[in-house]
Amino acid sequence: MTTFTCRNEVPSKEKWNLADIYSDVSKWEEEYLVIEEMAIKLKKFDGEINDGRSLYGYLKQREELSYYFNKVYAYAMLRVDENTKVTEAQALLDRAKQLSVKVSAATSFFLPFLLGLNKETLQGYIKAEEKLSYFEEDLWESFRYKSHVLSKEQEELLSQLGEALTVPGHTFGMINNADIKFGEVTGNNGERVELTRGMYAKLIEDEDRERRKEAYKAYYQPYVQLKNSIASTLAAAIKNNVTLSRVRQYPSALEKALFGDMVPKEVYENLVQTTKKNITPLHQYTRIRKEKLKLDELRQYDMSVPLVSGVKQVISYEEAYETMCKALAPLGEEYIGILKEFKDGRYIDVRETPGKRSGAYNLGVYGVHPFILLNHQDDLDSLFTLVHECGHGVHSWLSSKHQPQITAGYSIFVAEVASTVNEVLLINYLLNNEKDADIRRHLLNHFIDQFKGTFFTQVMFAEFEMQTHEMAEKGQPLNVEVFNRIYERLFREYNGDYVVFDEEVKYGWSRIPHFYRPFYVYKYATGFASAIHLATKILEGDNETLTSYLEFLKSGSSDYPLELLKKTGVDLTTPYPIENSLTRFGELVEEFSKL
């Protein structure tokens, strides 16, 4: 694997080209000033919108400002992520954040104004100004929240409390990212070193069981030590969410979270119930894991180690890209053409370099193109990451091409569908073209573990959120003992009787940042299940599904998420998509068992 000591060593073709947004910083500065002036003009609409024409004038100027601001912010963010140590880039991002505050202040009057109108007045404005038809659906979507908006005085009070209400999540973030110090582990040369998250991710997959155990104990040590503090922050976050749901007159905290995507609570409940009814294959896989590792007792720190040892594939970036294009060929020539444009047009930043942001993401910039960040390591995980992020990238590219700015973005609810369809097509291609038995077993093991993490673990988290919020709504106490009891029971239900319970396991709730963004994780599971269904149909040669799926990728947010998925044949209001994906999981486990 090629390593680079600085960004300048990386070939230009493997670095994204930010000149596609601005040719140089001076152009960024020019547009920054334009946005400041536009914000001042927008503020002047406060108290002056009294007919359809003035309403349209405000909305048109706000959309134009949004277009320029998104470019300014994206450019600054991408510059920082290239190298977080560059102070000039960080200064640009700081200024972009300051500009965001100015824009928010200039436009904050509008939503209270809109929701203060009665339905007949808004209908009159739209009827009187033909050009408002472009904004009509967006206006009515905002107007949908009217019954959950309070009086002006109450809204002002809640606004003043806004920062205080975010304290639990912020406090946990500080504990988790800044204050936590993990225990010590044995380094490669026998020395004692402090564990880091990056080290833990590698050590928990180490073939040496004692190293896994040591890393596991060191990783959980600070969470157990801080259990009361973290329980306090999580309990406060849950109670705040429940209180806000009541104040805004939602039937429950769950229904408040689902309101924006127009998802009925039955979809959430169906996900949990259907998964638990079909949990047996997961228990079977746990049994296989115990047998394959030849352990008398299977522990939590044995759950991530690959079951096929000695398989280490070296996959260069060029080979990975070629493999991706072959694997995704069932999606058609247009799709593959877009992927080639990504590479040739330098939409992707490939290599890990000192100071570069870790991980991977896709950022769609309307009016430009998507930008994809990778930290490619020439291995199987990096191949899957490439395919995953390019799924998001093509989704962004097609939605931006086929939708106006107002509906070009897409909901988180559907985002993971595009990336996971690609991963299913990839694993299918790799298995069909691999003759080596060990590598085939390794590939199956990789996908089963991914399925477990993206689907089953997220459903378990979703059930934990649902139960803890229901307790808060009934006025029942939330503390360490309660969180431990719920998490332990769920862990046992999902993982079965083959796992011997370590004391640390029941503290798993204490390390999950998603719990401070309530009722979010279920979307990973519904997206994964939807993708399994679609990819299976496409691989079967179902042209109707392929056509509807490509239309789905072009749809942005032109409809609610459930409706967009229904057009592809996926109806999440029924158990079928979940049952279908769980059937596929059972087939994977069975195939792995035979191999």
C-alpha positions as CSV (number, residue, x, y, z in Angstrom):
1,M,0.0,0.0,0.0
2,T,1.3,3.4,-0.9
3,T,1.7,5.8,2.0
4,F,2.0,9.6,1.8
5,T,3.7,11.9,4.2
6,C,2.0,15.0,2.9
7,R,-0.8,16.0,0.6
8,N,1.5,17.3,-2.1
9,E,2.8,13.8,-2.8
10,V,-0.7,12.5,-3.8
11,P,-1.2,12.5,-7.6
12,S,-3.6,15.2,-8.8
13,K,-6.0,12.6,-10.3
14,E,-6.5,11.2,-6.7
15,K,-7.4,14.6,-5.2
16,W,-10.7,16.4,-5.6
17,N,-10.7,19.6,-7.6
18,L,-12.2,22.4,-5.5
19,A,-11.7,24.8,-8.3
20,D,-15.0,23.4,-9.6
21,I,-16.6,25.5,-6.8
22,Y,-14.2,28.5,-6.8
23,S,-11.1,29.0,-8.9
24,D,-9.4,30.7,-5.9
25,V,-10.2,32.1,-2.5
26,S,-10.8,35.6,-4.0
27,K,-13.9,34.3,-5.7
28,W,-15.0,32.8,-2.4
29,E,-14.5,36.2,-0.8
30,E,-16.6,37.9,-3.5
31,E,-19.5,35.6,-3.0
32,Y,-19.2,35.9,0.8
33,L,-19.8,39.6,0.5
34,V,-22.7,39.0,-1.9
35,I,-24.4,36.8,0.7
36,E,-23.9,39.3,3.5
37,E,-25.7,41.9,1.3
38,M,-28.4,39.5,0.3
39,A,-29.1,38.7,4.0
40,I,-29.6,42.4,4.8
41,K,-32.1,42.6,1.9
42,L,-33.9,39.5,3.1
43,K,-34.3,41.0,6.6
44,K,-36.1,43.9,5.1
45,F,-39.0,41.6,4.2
46,D,-39.8,41.3,7.9
47,G,-43.3,42.9,8.3
48,E,-43.5,43.6,4.6
49,I,-44.9,40.4,3.2
50,N,-48.6,41.1,2.7
51,D,-49.5,39.6,-0.7
52,G,-48.5,36.9,-3.2
53,R,-46.0,39.0,-5.0
54,S,-44.0,40.0,-1.9
55,L,-44.1,36.4,-0.6
56,Y,-42.7,35.2,-3.9
57,G,-40.0,37.9,-3.9
58,Y,-38.9,36.8,-0.4
59,L,-38.8,33.1,-1.3
60,K,-37.0,33.7,-4.6
61,Q,-34.3,35.7,-3.0
62,R,-33.9,33.3,-0.1
63,E,-33.4,30.4,-2.5
64,E,-30.8,32.4,-4.4
65,L,-29.0,33.1,-1.1
66,S,-29.2,29.5,-0.2
67,Y,-27.5,28.5,-3.4
68,Y,-24.5,30.8,-2.9
69,F,-24.3,30.1,0.8
70,N,-24.2,26.3,0.3
71,K,-21.2,26.8,-2.0
72,V,-19.4,29.1,0.4
73,Y,-19.9,26.7,3.3
74,A,-19.0,23.6,1.3
75,Y,-15.8,25.1,-0.1
76,A,-14.6,26.0,3.4
77,M,-15.5,22.7,4.9
78,L,-13.8,20.7,2.1
79,R,-10.7,22.8,2.5
80,V,-10.6,22.0,6.2
81,D,-11.1,18.3,5.7
82,E,-8.2,18.2,3.3
83,N,-6.0,19.1,6.2
84,T,-7.5,20.1,9.5
85,K,-4.1,21.6,10.6
86,V,-4.2,24.4,8.0
87,T,-5.2,27.5,9.9
88,E,-6.2,29.5,6.8
89,A,-8.8,26.8,5.9
90,Q,-10.1,26.8,9.5
91,A,-10.4,30.5,9.3
92,L,-12.6,30.2,6.2
93,L,-14.8,27.7,7.9
94,D,-15.1,29.9,11.0
95,R,-16.3,32.8,8.9
96,A,-18.7,30.5,7.0
97,K,-20.2,29.6,10.4
98,Q,-20.5,33.2,11.4
99,L,-22.2,33.9,8.1
100,S,-24.6,31.1,8.8
101,V,-25.7,32.9,12.0
102,K,-26.3,36.1,10.1
103,V,-28.4,34.3,7.5
104,S,-30.4,32.5,10.2
105,A,-31.0,35.8,12.0
106,A,-32.2,37.5,8.7
107,T,-34.6,34.7,7.9
108,S,-35.8,33.7,11.4
109,F,-38.9,35.9,11.1
110,F,-40.4,33.9,8.2
111,L,-41.6,30.6,9.7
112,P,-43.5,32.3,12.6
113,F,-45.0,34.7,10.0
114,L,-46.0,31.8,7.7
115,L,-47.5,29.8,10.5
116,G,-49.3,32.8,11.8
117,L,-51.3,33.0,8.6
118,N,-54.6,31.2,8.3
119,K,-55.1,28.7,5.5
120,E,-57.4,30.8,3.4
121,T,-54.9,33.7,3.4
122,L,-52.1,31.5,2.2
123,Q,-54.3,30.0,-0.5
124,G,-55.2,33.5,-1.6
125,Y,-51.5,34.5,-1.9
126,I,-50.7,31.3,-4.0
127,K,-53.7,31.9,-6.2
128,A,-52.9,35.5,-6.8
129,E,-49.2,34.9,-7.8
130,E,-48.7,32.3,-10.5
131,K,-44.9,32.1,-9.8
132,L,-45.6,30.8,-6.3
133,S,-46.5,27.4,-7.8
134,Y,-42.8,26.6,-7.6
135,F,-42.8,27.0,-3.8
136,E,-46.3,25.8,-3.2
137,E,-45.5,22.3,-1.9
138,D,-42.7,23.6,0.3
139,L,-45.0,26.2,1.8
140,W,-47.7,23.6,2.6
141,E,-45.1,21.3,4.1
142,S,-44.0,24.1,6.5
143,F,-47.7,24.9,7.1
144,R,-48.2,21.3,8.2
145,Y,-46.5,22.1,11.5
146,K,-49.0,24.8,12.3
147,S,-50.8,22.8,14.9
148,H,-47.5,22.1,16.7
149,V,-46.5,25.8,16.9
150,L,-47.2,27.8,20.0
151,S,-48.0,31.4,20.6
152,K,-45.4,34.0,19.7
153,E,-44.5,34.5,23.4
154,Q,-44.2,30.8,24.0
155,E,-42.1,30.3,20.9
156,E,-39.8,33.1,22.0
157,L,-39.5,31.5,25.5
158,L,-38.6,28.1,23.9
159,S,-36.1,29.8,21.6
160,Q,-34.4,31.2,24.7
161,L,-34.4,27.8,26.3
162,G,-33.0,26.2,23.1
163,E,-29.4,26.3,24.1
164,A,-30.1,24.9,27.6
165,L,-32.1,22.0,26.1
166,T,-29.1,20.9,24.0
167,V,-26.8,20.8,27.1
168,P,-27.2,17.0,27.7
169,G,-26.1,16.1,24.2
170,H,-23.3,18.7,24.2
171,T,-22.1,17.4,27.6
172,F,-22.0,13.8,26.4
173,G,-20.1,15.0,23.3
174,M,-17.5,16.7,25.5
175,I,-17.2,13.6,27.7
176,N,-17.1,11.2,24.8
177,N,-14.7,13.2,22.5
178,A,-12.6,15.3,24.8
179,D,-12.6,14.0,28.4
180,I,-12.6,10.2,28.1
181,K,-9.3,8.5,28.7
182,F,-9.2,4.8,27.8
183,G,-7.2,2.3,29.8
184,E,-3.8,1.0,28.7
185,V,-3.1,-2.0,26.4
186,T,0.0,-3.8,25.3
187,G,1.5,-2.3,22.2
188,N,3.2,-4.1,19.3
189,N,6.5,-4.0,21.0
190,G,5.3,-5.1,24.4
191,E,5.1,-1.6,25.8
192,R,2.0,-0.2,27.7
193,V,0.2,2.4,25.7
194,E,-3.1,4.3,26.1
195,L,-5.8,2.8,23.9
196,T,-7.3,5.1,21.2
197,R,-10.6,4.5,19.3
198,G,-8.6,3.8,16.1
199,M,-6.5,1.2,18.0
200,Y,-9.6,-0.4,19.5
201,A,-11.2,-0.8,16.0
202,K,-8.2,-2.9,15.0
203,L,-7.6,-4.7,18.3
204,I,-11.2,-5.9,18.7
205,E,-10.7,-7.8,15.4
206,D,-7.2,-9.2,16.4
207,E,-6.8,-13.0,16.1
208,D,-5.1,-13.0,19.5
209,R,-8.0,-13.4,22.0
210,E,-6.1,-12.0,24.9
211,R,-5.4,-8.8,23.0
212,R,-9.1,-8.5,22.1
213,K,-10.1,-9.0,25.8
214,E,-7.5,-6.5,27.0
215,A,-8.7,-3.9,24.4
216,Y,-12.4,-4.5,25.3
217,K,-11.8,-4.1,29.0
218,A,-9.7,-0.9,28.5
219,Y,-12.3,0.6,26.1
220,Y,-15.2,0.1,28.5
221,Q,-13.3,1.2,31.6
222,P,-14.0,4.9,31.4
223,Y,-17.7,4.4,30.5
224,V,-18.2,2.2,33.5
225,Q,-16.3,4.7,35.7
226,L,-18.5,7.6,34.4
227,K,-21.7,5.6,34.3
228,N,-23.7,7.9,36.7
229,S,-22.7,11.1,34.8
230,I,-23.5,9.6,31.4
231,A,-26.8,8.2,32.7
232,S,-27.7,11.7,34.0
233,T,-27.0,13.3,30.6
234,L,-29.0,10.5,28.7
235,A,-31.9,10.7,31.1
236,A,-32.0,14.5,30.8
237,A,-31.9,14.3,27.0
238,I,-34.8,11.8,26.9
239,K,-36.9,13.8,29.4
240,N,-36.3,17.0,27.4
241,N,-37.4,15.3,24.3
242,V,-40.6,14.0,26.0
243,T,-41.3,17.4,27.4
244,L,-40.9,19.2,24.1
245,S,-43.2,16.6,22.4
246,R,-45.9,17.4,25.0
247,V,-45.4,21.1,24.8
248,R,-45.8,20.9,21.0
249,Q,-48.8,18.6,21.4
250,Y,-47.5,15.5,19.7
251,P,-49.1,12.2,20.8
252,S,-45.6,10.9,21.8
253,A,-41.9,11.6,21.4
254,L,-41.7,8.9,18.8
255,E,-44.5,10.5,16.7
256,K,-42.8,13.9,17.0
257,A,-39.6,12.4,15.5
258,L,-41.5,10.6,12.7
259,F,-43.6,13.7,11.8
260,G,-41.1,15.3,9.4
261,D,-40.9,12.3,7.1
262,M,-44.6,11.5,7.4
263,V,-43.8,8.0,8.8
264,P,-46.6,6.4,10.9
265,K,-45.4,4.9,14.1
266,E,-46.5,1.5,12.9
267,V,-43.5,1.4,10.5
268,Y,-41.2,1.8,13.5
269,E,-43.1,-0.7,15.6
270,N,-43.3,-3.2,12.7
271,L,-39.5,-3.0,12.2
272,V,-38.9,-4.0,15.8
273,Q,-41.6,-6.7,16.0
274,T,-40.8,-8.3,12.6
275,T,-37.1,-8.4,13.4
276,K,-37.7,-10.1,16.8
277,K,-40.0,-12.7,15.2
278,N,-37.3,-13.6,12.7
279,I,-34.3,-13.4,15.0
280,T,-33.4,-17.2,14.8
281,P,-30.8,-16.8,12.0
282,L,-28.9,-14.3,14.0
283,H,-28.7,-16.7,16.9
284,Q,-27.6,-19.4,14.5
285,Y,-24.8,-17.2,13.3
286,T,-23.7,-16.6,16.9
287,R,-23.6,-20.4,17.4
288,I,-21.5,-20.7,14.2
289,R,-19.1,-18.0,15.5
290,K,-18.6,-19.9,18.7
291,E,-17.9,-23.2,16.9
292,K,-15.7,-21.7,14.3
293,L,-13.5,-19.9,16.9
294,K,-13.5,-23.2,18.9
295,L,-14.4,-21.4,22.2
296,D,-15.9,-22.9,25.3
297,E,-17.3,-19.5,26.1
298,L,-18.2,-16.9,23.5
299,R,-17.7,-13.4,24.8
300,Q,-18.6,-9.9,23.6
301,Y,-15.0,-9.3,22.6
302,D,-15.2,-12.4,20.3
303,M,-18.1,-10.9,18.2
304,S,-16.0,-8.8,15.8
305,V,-13.0,-11.0,14.9
306,P,-13.2,-12.3,11.3
307,L,-14.0,-16.0,11.2
308,V,-11.8,-16.7,8.3
309,S,-8.2,-16.1,9.2
310,G,-5.2,-15.5,7.0
311,V,-7.2,-13.8,4.2
312,K,-5.7,-10.3,3.5
313,Q,-6.6,-9.0,0.0
314,V,-4.6,-6.2,-1.4
315,I,-6.9,-4.2,-3.7
316,S,-5.4,-1.0,-5.2
317,Y,-7.6,2.0,-5.8
318,E,-7.5,1.5,-9.6
319,E,-8.5,-2.2,-9.2
320,A,-11.2,-1.2,-6.7
321,Y,-12.7,1.3,-9.2
322,E,-12.6,-1.2,-12.0
323,T,-14.3,-3.8,-9.8
324,M,-17.0,-1.4,-8.7
325,C,-17.9,-0.5,-12.3
326,K,-18.2,-4.2,-13.2
327,A,-20.2,-5.0,-10.1
328,L,-22.6,-2.2,-10.7
329,A,-23.1,-2.9,-14.4
330,P,-26.7,-4.2,-13.7
331,L,-27.6,-0.6,-13.0
332,G,-27.0,0.3,-16.6
333,E,-24.7,2.3,-18.9
334,E,-25.8,5.7,-17.6
335,Y,-25.0,4.8,-14.1
336,I,-21.5,3.5,-15.0
337,G,-20.9,6.6,-17.1
338,I,-21.5,8.8,-14.1
339,L,-19.1,6.7,-12.0
340,K,-16.4,7.2,-14.7
341,E,-17.1,10.9,-14.7
342,F,-16.5,10.9,-10.9
343,K,-13.1,9.5,-11.4
344,D,-12.0,11.4,-14.5
345,G,-13.5,14.7,-13.2
346,R,-11.7,14.4,-9.8
347,Y,-14.8,14.4,-7.7
348,I,-13.0,12.1,-5.2
349,D,-10.3,12.7,-2.6
350,V,-8.7,9.3,-2.3
351,R,-5.7,9.0,0.0
352,E,-5.1,9.2,3.7
353,T,-2.6,12.0,4.5
354,P,-1.5,13.7,7.8
355,G,-4.2,16.0,9.1
356,K,-6.9,14.8,6.7
357,R,-10.3,14.2,8.2
358,S,-10.8,10.5,9.0
359,G,-13.6,8.3,7.6
360,A,-15.6,8.8,4.4
361,Y,-18.5,10.9,3.2
362,N,-20.3,12.2,0.2
363,L,-21.3,15.9,0.0
364,G,-23.6,17.0,-2.9
365,V,-23.1,20.6,-3.9
366,Y,-26.1,21.8,-6.0
367,G,-25.1,23.5,-9.2
368,V,-21.6,21.9,-9.1
369,H,-21.3,18.1,-8.4
370,P,-20.8,15.7,-5.5
371,F,-17.5,15.6,-3.6
372,I,-16.5,12.3,-2.0
373,L,-13.9,12.0,0.8
374,L,-12.1,8.6,1.2
375,N,-9.1,7.4,3.1
376,H,-8.4,4.4,0.8
377,Q,-6.3,1.6,2.4
378,D,-6.1,-0.8,-0.6
379,D,-8.2,-3.5,1.2
380,L,-11.6,-5.0,1.0
381,D,-13.1,-2.6,3.5
382,S,-11.9,0.3,1.3
383,L,-13.5,-1.3,-1.7
384,F,-16.9,-1.5,0.1
385,T,-16.5,2.1,1.3
386,L,-15.8,3.3,-2.3
387,V,-18.9,1.5,-3.5
388,H,-21.0,2.9,-0.6
389,E,-20.0,6.5,-1.0
390,C,-20.3,6.4,-4.8
391,G,-23.9,5.2,-4.2
392,H,-24.6,8.4,-2.2
393,G,-22.7,10.4,-4.9
394,V,-24.7,9.1,-7.8
395,H,-27.9,9.7,-5.8
396,S,-26.8,13.3,-5.3
397,W,-25.7,13.7,-9.0
398,L,-29.0,12.3,-10.4
399,S,-31.3,14.2,-8.0
400,S,-29.4,17.5,-8.7
401,K,-29.7,16.9,-12.5
402,H,-33.4,16.0,-12.5
403,Q,-34.8,18.2,-9.7
404,P,-34.9,21.9,-9.1
405,Q,-33.0,23.3,-6.2
406,I,-36.0,23.1,-3.9
407,T,-36.3,19.3,-4.1
408,A,-32.8,18.3,-5.1
409,G,-31.8,17.2,-1.6
410,Y,-33.0,13.9,-0.2
411,S,-34.0,12.6,3.3
412,I,-31.7,10.6,5.5
413,F,-34.6,8.1,5.5
414,V,-33.8,7.1,1.9
415,A,-30.1,8.0,1.8
416,E,-28.8,4.6,2.9
417,V,-30.9,2.8,0.2
418,A,-28.6,4.0,-2.6
419,S,-25.4,3.1,-0.9
420,T,-26.6,-0.3,0.3
421,V,-28.0,-1.4,-3.1
422,N,-24.4,-0.9,-4.4
423,E,-22.9,-3.0,-1.6
424,V,-25.3,-5.9,-2.2
425,L,-24.5,-5.8,-5.9
426,L,-20.8,-5.8,-5.1
427,I,-20.9,-8.8,-2.7
428,N,-22.9,-10.7,-5.3
429,Y,-20.3,-9.9,-8.0
430,L,-17.4,-10.8,-5.8
431,L,-18.9,-14.1,-4.8
432,N,-19.9,-15.0,-8.3
433,N,-16.3,-14.3,-9.6
434,E,-14.2,-15.7,-6.7
435,K,-13.0,-19.3,-7.0
436,D,-10.8,-19.4,-3.8
437,A,-12.9,-21.0,-1.0
438,D,-11.2,-19.1,1.8
439,I,-11.8,-15.8,0.1
440,R,-15.4,-16.7,-0.6
441,R,-15.9,-17.5,3.1
442,H,-14.2,-14.3,4.0
443,L,-16.5,-12.3,1.8
444,L,-19.6,-13.9,3.2
445,N,-18.4,-13.4,6.7
446,H,-17.7,-9.7,5.9
447,F,-21.2,-9.2,4.5
448,I,-23.0,-11.1,7.3
449,D,-21.2,-9.0,9.9
450,Q,-22.1,-5.8,8.0
451,F,-25.7,-7.0,7.9
452,K,-25.6,-7.6,11.6
453,G,-24.2,-4.1,12.4
454,T,-26.3,-2.1,10.0
455,F,-29.6,-3.9,10.6
456,F,-29.8,-6.0,13.8
457,T,-27.7,-3.7,16.1
458,Q,-29.6,-0.6,14.9
459,V,-33.0,-2.3,15.5
460,M,-31.8,-3.2,19.0
461,F,-30.8,0.5,19.6
462,A,-34.2,1.6,18.2
463,E,-36.0,-0.6,20.7
464,F,-33.9,0.7,23.5
465,E,-34.9,4.3,22.6
466,M,-38.6,3.4,22.3
467,Q,-38.7,1.7,25.7
468,T,-36.7,4.4,27.6
469,H,-38.9,7.2,26.1
470,E,-42.1,5.3,27.0
471,M,-40.9,5.0,30.6
472,A,-40.2,8.8,30.7
473,E,-43.7,9.5,29.3
474,K,-45.1,7.4,32.1
475,G,-43.1,9.4,34.7
476,Q,-40.9,6.4,35.6
477,P,-37.3,7.0,36.7
478,L,-34.4,6.7,34.4
479,N,-31.0,5.9,35.9
480,V,-28.0,3.6,35.5
481,E,-29.8,0.6,36.9
482,V,-32.8,1.1,34.5
483,F,-30.6,1.6,31.5
484,N,-28.5,-1.4,32.4
485,R,-31.5,-3.6,32.9
486,I,-33.1,-2.6,29.5
487,Y,-29.9,-2.9,27.6
488,E,-28.9,-6.2,29.1
489,R,-32.3,-7.8,28.3
490,L,-32.3,-6.5,24.7
491,F,-28.7,-7.7,24.2
492,R,-29.6,-11.2,25.4
493,E,-32.8,-11.3,23.2
494,Y,-30.9,-10.2,20.1
495,N,-27.7,-12.2,20.5
496,G,-29.1,-15.4,22.0
497,D,-27.8,-17.7,24.7
498,Y,-24.5,-18.5,23.1
499,V,-22.8,-15.4,24.4
500,V,-21.5,-15.4,28.0
501,F,-22.3,-12.1,29.5
502,D,-19.5,-9.8,30.6
503,E,-20.2,-7.1,33.2
504,E,-19.3,-4.4,30.6
505,V,-22.0,-5.4,28.1
506,K,-24.9,-3.9,30.0
507,Y,-23.2,-0.5,29.8
508,G,-23.3,-0.5,26.0
509,W,-26.0,2.3,26.1
510,S,-23.4,4.7,27.6
511,R,-21.2,5.0,24.5
512,I,-23.9,5.6,21.8
513,P,-23.9,9.2,20.6
514,H,-27.0,8.5,18.4
515,F,-29.2,8.3,21.5
516,Y,-28.8,12.1,21.7
517,R,-30.5,12.4,18.3
518,P,-33.6,10.4,19.2
519,F,-35.3,7.9,16.9
520,Y,-32.7,8.3,14.2
521,V,-31.0,4.9,14.1
522,Y,-34.0,3.0,12.8
523,K,-33.5,4.6,9.4
524,Y,-30.3,2.6,8.9
525,A,-32.3,-0.6,9.3
526,T,-35.2,0.4,7.1
527,G,-32.8,1.7,4.4
528,F,-30.8,-1.6,4.6
529,A,-34.0,-3.7,4.3
530,S,-35.2,-1.6,1.3
531,A,-31.9,-2.0,-0.4
532,I,-31.8,-5.8,0.0
533,H,-35.2,-6.0,-1.6
534,L,-34.3,-3.8,-4.5
535,A,-30.9,-5.3,-5.2
536,T,-32.4,-8.8,-5.2
537,K,-35.0,-7.8,-7.8
538,I,-32.4,-6.1,-10.0
539,L,-30.1,-9.1,-9.9
540,E,-33.1,-11.3,-10.9
541,G,-33.4,-9.2,-14.0
542,D,-36.5,-7.3,-13.0
543,N,-36.4,-4.4,-15.5
544,E,-39.5,-2.8,-13.9
545,T,-37.7,-2.6,-10.6
546,L,-34.5,-1.3,-12.2
547,T,-36.4,1.5,-14.0
548,S,-38.3,2.5,-10.9
549,Y,-35.1,2.4,-8.8
550,L,-33.3,4.7,-11.2
551,E,-36.3,7.1,-11.1
552,F,-36.1,6.9,-7.3
553,L,-32.5,8.1,-7.5
554,K,-33.6,11.1,-9.6
555,S,-36.4,12.0,-7.3
556,G,-34.6,13.9,-4.5
557,S,-37.3,15.0,-2.0
558,S,-40.1,15.4,-4.6
559,D,-42.3,13.2,-2.4
560,Y,-42.3,11.8,1.1
561,P,-39.8,9.0,1.7
562,L,-42.3,6.2,2.1
563,E,-44.1,7.3,-1.1
564,L,-40.8,7.4,-3.0
565,L,-40.0,3.8,-1.9
566,K,-43.5,2.6,-2.7
567,K,-42.9,3.6,-6.3
568,T,-40.0,1.1,-6.4
569,G,-42.2,-1.7,-4.9
570,V,-41.0,-1.3,-1.3
571,D,-43.9,-0.7,1.1
572,L,-42.5,-0.3,4.6
573,T,-46.0,0.0,6.1
574,T,-46.1,-3.8,5.6
575,P,-43.8,-6.5,7.2
576,Y,-42.8,-7.8,3.8
577,P,-39.6,-5.8,3.1
578,I,-38.3,-6.5,6.6
579,E,-39.2,-10.2,6.4
580,N,-37.6,-10.4,2.9
581,S,-34.3,-9.0,4.1
582,L,-34.3,-11.3,7.1
583,T,-34.9,-14.3,4.9
584,R,-31.9,-13.2,2.8
585,F,-29.8,-13.0,6.0
586,G,-30.8,-16.5,6.9
587,E,-29.7,-17.7,3.4
588,L,-26.3,-16.0,3.9
589,V,-25.8,-17.7,7.2
590,E,-26.8,-21.0,5.7
591,E,-24.4,-20.6,2.8
592,F,-21.6,-19.6,5.2
593,S,-22.3,-22.6,7.4
594,K,-22.1,-25.0,4.4
595,L,-18.8,-23.4,3.2
